Amino acid sequence: MEEDQETSYDSSDYHGSVIGKGEHSMNSVDVALKQLLDAIRGSSQYREYMEQLQRVKQYPELKEQIDAFRKRNFELQNSGGYEFDSIEQFENEYAEFRENEIVSDFLAAELAFCRLMQDINLRLTAALEFE
C-alpha cells in the first residue's frame, strides 16, 4: 500500500485493508443487502408509502393528528388486553378522522408497506432456521 493512503475499516469500503477472514462474506452480505434495499425502494408499496408521506407532510397539523392516532393505536394493540369497549371507543373516536382521504390513503399505504416488511422479515427468519 502506498504511504499516503489511509487504511479503511469501513465495511462498505470494498477496497480497504483486509480486516479478517469474514470480510469477504460480509462484503457479499453487504452487496445482497444493498440489492434487497434497492428492491424494497423500487416496490410499489414503498413508492406509494413515500408518495403518501410527502402528501401528508404538506399538512403539518394533519400529520400531528395522524401521529397521535398511530400512537394511540399502537398503545391499544400493545396494552396486553384487547378490551372490546376500548377498541370500539377508539374506532368511534377516529371514524370521522379516518374518512379524510389524505388520512385513509396514507394509512393504507403505510399498512401495505409494513406488511411487505413483515413478510420479508418472516421469510428471512424462516429461511435461516432462526430459533
BELUR-V921905 format. One record per residue. N is the residue number from 1. PSI is psi in degrees with one decimal (* if undefined). OMEGA is omega in whole degrees, -180 to 180 (none if undefined). D_CENTER is the distance of its C-alpha to the mean C-alpha in Angstrom with 1 decimal. Layout:
n = [N/N]
psi = [PSI/PSI]
omega = [OMEGA/OMEGA]
d_center = [D_CENTER/D_CENTER]
This chain:
n = [1/2/3/4/5/6/7/8/9/10/11/12/13/14/15/16/17/18/19/20/21/22/23/24/25/26/27/28/29/30/31/32/33/34/35/36/37/38/39/40/41/42/43/44/45/46/47/48/49/50/51/52/53/54/55/56/57/58/59/60/61/62/63/64/65/66/67/68/69/70/71/72/73/74/75/76/77/78/79/80/81/82/83/84/85/86/87/88/89/90/91/92/93/94/95/96/97/98/99/100/101/102/103/104/105/106/107/108/109/110/111/112/113/114/115/116/117/118/119/120/121/122/123/124/125/126/127/128/129/130/131]
psi = [143.6/151.7/-34.4/5.8/134.5/149.1/133.8/133.4/12.2/122.4/-16.1/-7.3/96.7/-10.5/14.7/-168.0/164.0/122.5/-38.1/-176.3/-39.1/-2.1/-43.1/-44.5/-33.9/-38.7/-40.5/-34.1/-42.5/-41.8/-45.6/-38.7/-42.8/-41.4/-40.9/-44.8/-41.7/-41.2/-41.9/-47.5/-27.4/-6.7/151.4/-33.9/-44.9/-45.0/-42.0/-41.8/-47.6/-38.2/-44.5/-35.1/-44.5/-37.9/-46.1/-38.4/-15.2/-12.7/81.5/-39.2/-40.9/-38.8/-41.5/-41.3/-40.3/-42.9/-39.9/-41.8/-47.1/-39.6/-46.8/-39.7/-44.9/-47.8/-41.0/-43.6/-27.4/15.2/-8.3/-39.5/126.2/84.0/124.0/-41.8/-41.9/-42.2/-44.5/-43.0/-43.3/-47.3/-41.7/-40.7/-36.0/7.3/-49.9/-40.1/-42.9/-13.5/-16.5/126.4/-40.2/-43.5/-50.5/-39.7/-42.3/-47.8/-35.8/-42.5/-41.2/-42.7/-43.8/-42.1/-42.6/-38.6/-38.5/-48.4/-38.9/-42.8/-44.0/-47.2/-45.3/-41.9/-39.6/-47.0/-42.8/-39.9/-28.2/0.8/44.7/120.8/*]
omega = [179/-175/-174/177/178/175/179/176/178/-177/178/178/-173/-177/180/-178/178/-178/-179/-177/-173/-175/-179/-180/176/178/179/176/178/180/180/178/177/179/178/178/177/179/178/180/179/-178/178/-179/-179/-179/179/178/-179/178/180/177/178/178/-179/-178/176/-179/-174/-180/178/178/177/179/177/179/178/177/-179/179/179/179/178/-180/180/-179/-177/-178/178/-180/179/179/-177/-179/179/180/180/178/179/-180/179/-179/-176/-177/-179/179/-178/177/176/-176/180/180/-176/178/180/-177/177/179/179/180/179/179/178/178/176/-179/178/179/179/-180/-180/-179/177/-179/180/-179/-179/-177/-178/-179/none]
d_center = [40.6/42.1/42.9/41.1/37.6/35.3/33.6/29.8/27.9/24.5/22.9/21.7/25.4/26.8/30.3/30.6/32.8/32.6/30.9/31.7/31.9/28.1/27.3/27.8/25.5/22.8/23.3/22.8/19.5/18.4/19.6/17.9/14.5/15.1/16.1/13.0/10.8/13.5/13.4/9.7/10.5/13.7/12.6/13.9/10.9/8.9/12.3/13.1/10.1/10.9/14.5/14.4/12.7/15.5/17.9/17.1/17.4/20.9/21.9/21.1/22.9/21.1/17.7/19.2/20.2/16.9/15.4/18.5/18.1/14.6/15.9/19.0/17.3/15.3/18.6/20.5/18.5/18.6/22.2/23.6/25.9/25.2/28.2/29.0/30.5/27.5/25.2/27.9/28.4/24.8/24.7/28.0/27.1/24.2/25.7/27.1/24.0/21.9/24.6/23.8/22.6/20.1/18.5/18.7/17.2/14.2/13.6/14.3/11.9/9.0/10.4/10.7/7.3/6.3/9.6/9.0/6.4/9.0/11.7/10.9/10.8/14.0/15.7/15.3/16.6/19.4/20.4/20.9/22.9/21.0/23.0]
